[in-house]
Amino acid sequence: QVQLVESGGGLVQPGGSLRLSCAASRRLFGTVTVGWYRQASGKQFELVASITSGGSAKYADSVRGRFTISRDNAETTVYLQMNSLEPEDTAVYYCNTELGRLLNSWGQGTQVTVSS
């Protein structure tokens, strides 16, 4: 199974920006849909954005207009550009394929903390 590694999280003030990266161990993202999920403390996983193999993106209502999902031409990295961050965006962020999600197989994630 391909390994996905998230990075790019950190502490940012409200209104700030971060770009998260999801790196695959091999060329992958041109053949599967991948999603960015987040899990706030004590809460369930939430799908915030996804991108299909054809490049179509979808967003949760809570992040639409603020977050942008994209991938590189090598199809090995997916990004999540997060702008106008709010304290409610604080969570551990994960990327995953649908198969990984169904298998409940998750990476280590990357912590995003939005606080003044």
matplotlib code that plots the C-alpha trace (Angstrom):
import matplotlib.pyplot as plt

x = [0.0, 1.3, 2.5, 1.2, 3.2, 1.6, 3.6, 3.3, 1.3, 2.1, 0.9, -0.7, -2.7, -6.3, -6.4, -3.1, -2.2, -0.6, 0.1, 0.0, 1.6, 0.8, 3.6, 3.1, 5.8, 5.1, 3.2, -0.5, -2.6, -3.4, -5.3, -7.2, -9.2, -7.5, -8.9, -7.7, -9.4, -9.1, -9.8, -10.3, -9.8, -12.6, -14.3, -14.8, -12.8, -14.1, -13.5, -12.5, -11.4, -10.9, -9.5, -10.3, -7.9, -9.2, -8.5, -12.0, -12.0, -14.7, -14.8, -16.7, -19.0, -16.9, -13.8, -15.1, -13.5, -10.7, -9.0, -7.7, -6.6, -4.2, -1.6, 1.7, 2.3, 4.3, 1.2, 3.2, 2.1, -1.2, -1.4, -3.9, -3.6, -5.4, -6.1, -8.1, -7.6, -10.0, -9.6, -12.2, -9.8, -7.5, -7.1, -4.8, -4.9, -4.6, -4.6, -5.9, -7.3, -10.8, -9.2, -7.1, -10.1, -12.1, -9.2, -8.9, -5.3, -4.0, -0.7, 0.7, -1.1, 0.1, -1.1, -2.6, -3.3, -4.9, -4.6, -3.6]
y = [0.0, 3.5, 5.6, 9.2, 11.7, 15.0, 18.1, 21.9, 22.4, 24.9, 27.7, 30.7, 33.7, 34.1, 35.4, 33.8, 31.1, 27.8, 25.3, 21.6, 19.0, 15.3, 13.3, 9.8, 7.2, 6.7, 8.3, 8.0, 11.1, 10.9, 7.6, 8.0, 10.6, 11.9, 13.9, 16.2, 15.4, 17.0, 15.8, 18.3, 17.2, 15.0, 15.1, 12.8, 13.0, 15.7, 15.7, 19.3, 18.9, 16.3, 16.2, 13.5, 11.8, 14.1, 17.2, 18.1, 19.6, 19.6, 21.5, 21.4, 24.4, 25.4, 25.9, 26.8, 30.0, 29.8, 26.5, 25.3, 21.7, 21.0, 18.5, 18.6, 17.5, 14.5, 13.3, 12.5, 15.5, 17.0, 20.4, 22.2, 26.0, 27.4, 31.1, 33.3, 30.7, 30.7, 29.2, 26.6, 25.3, 24.0, 20.3, 17.5, 17.4, 14.1, 13.2, 9.9, 7.9, 6.4, 3.0, 4.1, 5.7, 2.5, 0.5, 3.0, 3.4, 6.9, 8.6, 10.7, 13.9, 17.5, 19.7, 23.1, 25.5, 28.8, 31.1, 34.6]
z = [0.0, -0.9, 2.0, 2.4, 4.5, 5.6, 6.4, 6.6, 9.7, 12.4, 14.6, 12.8, 13.9, 12.8, 9.3, 8.4, 5.8, 5.6, 2.9, 3.7, 1.6, 1.1, -0.4, -1.8, -2.0, -5.7, -8.5, -7.4, -7.6, -11.3, -10.7, -7.5, -5.6, -2.5, 0.3, 3.0, 6.3, 9.7, 13.2, 15.9, 19.5, 20.6, 17.2, 14.2, 11.0, 8.7, 4.9, 4.0, 0.4, -2.3, -5.7, -8.3, -10.7, -13.3, -11.2, -10.1, -6.6, -3.9, -0.6, 2.6, 3.1, 6.1, 4.0, 0.5, -0.7, 1.8, 1.1, -2.3, -3.1, -5.9, -7.0, -8.8, -12.4, -11.2, -9.3, -6.2, -4.1, -3.2, -1.5, 0.6, 0.6, 3.6, 3.7, 6.2, 8.8, 11.8, 15.3, 14.2, 11.7, 14.5, 14.0, 12.9, 9.1, 7.2, 3.6, 2.4, -0.5, -0.3, 0.1, 3.0, 4.6, 4.3, 5.7, 8.5, 7.6, 8.4, 8.5, 11.3, 10.1, 10.6, 13.4, 12.5, 15.3, 14.7, 17.7, 18.7]

ax = plt.figure().add_subplot(projection="3d")
ax.plot(x, y, z, "-o")
ax.set_aspect("equal")
plt.show()
